[in-house]
Amino acid sequence: MAEKNKKTITGQVLNSIKINKLKCINGLNEI
């Protein structure tokens, strides 16, 4: 179970990083 939880947390972190990168790119395009 612990291994599965680690993977889920890692996936969530990667997803949030991707979302933040997209937001930054969108912000640069708006300027």
Secondary structure, 3 states (H helix, E strand, C coil): CHHHHHHHHHHHHHHHHHHHHHHHHHHHHHC
